[in-house]
Amino acid sequence: MRILKVVQAYYPFQEMGGPVTKVRALARGLAERGHQITVLTADLGLGDRRDDGFSVQRSAWGWRFLEGGVEAIYLPTVAHYRALTINPRVVRFCRGCLGSFDLTHFYGLYDLLGPAVGSFCRRRRTPYVIEPMGMYRPIDRSFRLKRFWHRSLGSAFWRNATRIIATSELEREELLHEGVPAERVVIRYNGIDPESYTPLPPRGHFRAKWNLPFDQPLILFLGRLIPRKKADLLIEAFADAYPSAGRLVIAGPEGEAGYRSYLENCARKLGVESRTLFTGALYDEEKKAAMADADLFVLPSRYENFANAPAEAMACGTPVVVSHSCGIRSLVEGRAGLVIAPEKETLVQALRELRDNASLYARLKEGCRKVAAELSWQRLSEQMEHCYTDVLREGGAVRLG
């Protein structure tokens, strides 16, 4: 199959969050299965990345990058607002290249790139699927703009998708509640590459680098620093559950201006500033080292359609605590961690239980690798391949209502 994947941000822009890793892994997994994969995305500043050794080539549409059998096309960006970009060459690309693809897979909503390519897909009767990545129901800022997008650009784009890809049972339930027909929704979890976690960085590497004690519990939060992910709640719970010993690591890029300072101030007011470390963004081996050294990974988010970071922590053998608003909850609960309400009391209780109940902690730690094995990109790429085959067998676009 010849598949076009359209996403607002792609590698090497890892600071844009989990979707960058997901699209890259799925694209490479499908390429390994013999499919021709092209990723169409926006240039979010490749000029700076080339100085860091990121090698790209010129193409008729912008920059071109080849990796693992996957071609990535970065369209020049003439203006942007937050994650929204304007990429005029998308029209030229669609007129010149879209006819060479059998199917298009769109990731995310609330941009201009998806609807633009989607309109050309409908003209050419090229079927497409949309993976909203938890965005269909607006939950963070710009609510009016998002509702306007649904009523305007997004209306025909959404209605004419042949399949909607949900990344968890939680997201599927929300889509059905919004009126999407059940037969059009396919669940495909986000994944990990188990082989990339073998071997892990040496135990103690992260603690040594950041001068953290080896004899105290280490609690890790890793994700974009935005209010929804509730790192402030974790700081409060940590102060109660670990009043005198233990270290809390808050890792991740600042996703909202000034939010890191707010979190640092929270730690200061609660008297745990000296035991709370803010590392900034961690990627690749640094991220694995942090997860391997952590005793517990915590994500008390108000909403995650899946939640990639807990899956990565489990691949490192680290038990997790997630809120019941995280899509990964069905894989975690009772197997590799605890699922809680995103409230201080329940989080404090979970932290204390996993600190004091050695047999429970050992059982959950043992279950981590088993859960992680179910999330291999190889397995999920095969599942995605079957979905595409079904779409092409049906042929054409199908209205969702």
Stockholm file with secondary structure:
# STOCKHOLM 1.0

chainA/1-401         MRILKVVQAYYPFQEMGGPVTKVRALARGLAERGHQITVLTADLGLGDRRDDGFSVQRSAWGWRFLEGGVEAIYLPTVAHYRALTINPRVVRFCRGCLGSFDLTHFYGLYDLLGPAVGSFCRRRRTPYVIEPMGMYRPIDRSFRLKRFWHRSLGSAFWRNATRIIATSELEREELLHEGVPAERVVIRYNGIDPESYTPLPPRGHFRAKWNLPFDQPLILFLGRLIPRKKADLLIEAFADAYPSAGRLVIAGPEGEAGYRSYLENCARKLGVESRTLFTGALYDEEKKAAMADADLFVLPSRYENFANAPAEAMACGTPVVVSHSCGIRSLVEGRAGLVIAPEKETLVQALRELRDNASLYARLKEGCRKVAAELSWQRLSEQMEHCYTDVLREGGAVRLG
#=GR chainA/1-401 SS CEEEEEESCCTTCGGGCHHHHHHHHHHHHHHHTTCEEEEEEECSSHHHHHHTTCCCEECSSSEEEEETTEEEEEECCSEEETTEEECTHHHHHHHHHGGGCSEEEEECSSSSHHHHHHHHHHHHTCCEEEECTTCSSCCSSCHHHHHHHHHTHHHHHHHTCSEEEESSHHHHHHHHHTTCCGGGEEECCCCBCGGGGSSCCCTTHHHHHTTCCTTSCEEEEESCBCGGGCHHHHHHHHHHHSSSSCEEEEESCBSSTTHHHHHHHHHHHTTCGGGEEEEECCCHHHHHHHHHHCSEEEECCSCBSSCHHHHHHHHTTCCEEEETTBTTHHHHBTTTEEEECSSHHHHHHHHHHHHHCHHHHHHHHHHHHHHHHTTBHHHHHHHHHHHHHHHHHHCSCCCCC
#=GC SS_cons         CEEEEEESCCTTCGGGCHHHHHHHHHHHHHHHTTCEEEEEEECSSHHHHHHTTCCCEECSSSEEEEETTEEEEEECCSEEETTEEECTHHHHHHHHHGGGCSEEEEECSSSSHHHHHHHHHHHHTCCEEEECTTCSSCCSSCHHHHHHHHHTHHHHHHHTCSEEEESSHHHHHHHHHTTCCGGGEEECCCCBCGGGGSSCCCTTHHHHHTTCCTTSCEEEEESCBCGGGCHHHHHHHHHHHSSSSCEEEEESCBSSTTHHHHHHHHHHHTTCGGGEEEEECCCHHHHHHHHHHCSEEEECCSCBSSCHHHHHHHHTTCCEEEETTBTTHHHHBTTTEEEECSSHHHHHHHHHHHHHCHHHHHHHHHHHHHHHHTTBHHHHHHHHHHHHHHHHHHCSCCCCC
//
